[in-house]
Amino acid sequence: MESSLIYTRLAPLLSDISYLHDVYGDQLDKPENYDRIAQEWQIFSNKRHVYDQIRFIAANGDEKIRIDLRVTGSIRIPDTELQNKADRYYFYETAELPNGSVHISPLDLNIERNAVELPYKPMIRLGMPIHGRDGQLKGVIVLNYLAKDFLDLFKSYDQTTIGYIMLLNDKGYYLSS
C-alpha cells in the first residue's frame, strides 16, 4: 500500500519534469526566451497546483526563471529577487547527473534566504539537468513539490491499518507519524 502511494504521487511529477525538460531544454540558453517561458510555466503551475516553485537555475547556480505558487495564483519572481542556489544540494546533485536523468530529493523543509520557511513547507524536489549539444551543462530545471498532501495521504492510511504508521528517512529520523 505504501509503495503504491509513493508511485501514484511520484509518477505524475516525473512526467511533468520530463515534459518541461523536453519542451524547454533547448530554449533555456537564450535569455530572450525567458519571458515567454515564464508565462507558460505560470499557466502550467496554475493548472497543476502542486508545485511551490518551478525554476530554471543556470550552471553557475543563479536562478534565471522562478515561478512561485501563491494562494491567488502563480507569480513570476522579479529578477531582482532571484537567488544563487549553487550551494544547495538539490542543485549540485542534479547538475552532476547525465542528460536525461532525474534527481529526486529527500523530503525536507523549504529554505528561503538561508532560513527554514515558516509556516513549515515539506518539499520533495525534482531536478533535471539541461545540457547543450556540446554536452556542457546549461543549468537545471527544478520543481518544488508541495509534499503536504503526500504526508496527509500517508497519515490517512493509519486509520485503516493495525498498529501505527511511521515515515522515516534513511537515517531513522521521523518525517511523519
N, C-alpha and C positions, 0 to 999 in steps of 0.2 A: 504494500500500500504506500509506504513512504517513497519507494523508488518510483512508483507511478506518479506520485505528487511532484517529485522533483523533475521527472521527464516532462510532464504536461506543462509545467511552468517554464522550463528552460527551452524547450523545442521552439516555441514562437520567438523567443529572444534571439536564439541562434539564427533563425531565419531572418529576423529584422536586421541584425548586424551584417549578415552576408549580403542582404539586399542593398543596404547603404554602401557597403564596400564595392559591390559590383557596379552599381549605378553611378556613384560619385567619385570613385577612386581616381579615375583619370582626369577629373576636373579640379581636384583639390590642390594641385600645384600652381594654379593661377588665381591670385587674389581677386582679379576682376570677376571671378565666378562666385565669390563668397556671398554677395548679397542675394543672388538668386537661390543658391543652395540653402542659405539660412531661411529664406521664405518657405522653401519646400520642406525643410526639416521642421519648421514651426507647424505646418499643416500635418505632417506625419506625427509629430508629438501630440497635437491636439486630438488626432484620431485614435492613436494607440493609448494615450493617457496612462502609461505605466513607467515612463522614464522621467526621472527628476532632471536629468541633464542629457543632452546629446551634444557631443563635441568633436571637433577636429583639432588635434594637437599636432603642431609641426614637429619635425625631427629634433629641434632644439628644446622642445618642451613647452613652447609658447602656445597657449590656446589661440586659435585663429577664428573659429566659429564656436559659439556656445549658445545653446537653446536651453532655457530653464522652464520647467513646468510650474505654473502658479495656479492658485485657485481660480483665477479669472481666465486662464488660458496660458499658452506658451508665449514667451518673450525672447527676443534676441538680446543677449547681454552686450552692451556697448563695448567697443574696442578698448576704451579707457579702463574698463573694469576686468578685462581678461587677465589671467594669471599664468605664471610659468609653473608647470607641473613636472618638470624634469626629475624632481626628487621623489615623486610618488611612485610606489611600487607598481601600480597598475599601468603606468606609462612605460617605465623602462622594461618591465617584463614583457609587455606587448611589443615594444619596439625591437626586442631581440628575436622575435618569432619569425619564421619564414613566411613568405607570401601565402595567403590563403588560410593561415592558422588563426584560431580564436583563443584569446585569453579570457578565462572566467575567474574572477577574483573570489577570495573567500568572502563570506558575508561579514560586513563590518559596518561601522557608523560613518556617516559622511563627515568630512573635514573641510571647512572653508577658512581660508586665511589662517592656517595652522592651528585651528581650534575645532573641537568636536561641535558640530552644529546642534543647536537646541531649538525646538524640541528634537529629540533623537530621531535620526532618519536611517534605519537599517538599509544597506545597499548591497547589491551584487553588481559588479561592473563587468561589462563585456567589452573587449577591445580587439581590434583587427588592425594589423599594420598595413600601410599603403606604400607600395614600392613603385618606383618609376620603371620604365622599360630597361634602364641600365642596371636595375637591381638595387639602386640606392633608396634608402628609406626617405619617404616624403613626410611621413607623420603617421598618426594613428587615429582611428575613429573609436570613440569611447561612448558607450551607453551606460548610464547610471540607472539601473533598475530599482524601483521602489519596492523593497522586499517586505514591506509590512503585510501586504495581502498574502504573500507566501507564508509568513510566520503565523498569521491569523488562521489560514487554512490548515497549517500544520497543527496548531493548537486545537482546532475543531475535531481532529481525529482522536484526541484524548477522550472525547465523550463517547466514542464507540469502541474503545479498546479496554482490555483488562489491564490494570496497572497504570503507570504513568509514562507519558511520552516525554522524552528529553532530546533536544537537539544540541549536540556537542560539536566543537570544532576538532581539528586533528590533534590539538594539544590537550583536549579534555575539558576546555572551558565551556560553560553553558552559553548557548546562543538563545535558547528558548526552552521553557519547561512549564 
